[in-house]
Amino acid sequence: MIPITLSWFVCFYLALFLAGVLILWIGYEIVRKRHANILARNRVFCRICGSRYNDISSADILHCPVCESLNERTTSKE
């Protein structure tokens, strides 16, 4: 049996717990950013009437639901 004092056991347990929390936090951040990128890809800004709308189709040229003008999907973040 390995002799270990109570203070080292508490430090070891605390380090493992914090490492687990850090790993979960990083994982959730990766999932959140991936989801935000998908939502940003679907967001379209009409340059004629100024409305913003979501479109999940894969077409690059879209019709605005408000003014029916053609809009190009851009990759810049707003």
Secondary structure, 3 states (H helix, E strand, C coil): CCCCCHHHHHHHHHHHHHHHHHHHHHHHHHHHHHHHHHHHHHEEECCCCCCEEECCCCCCEEECCCCCCEEECCCCCC
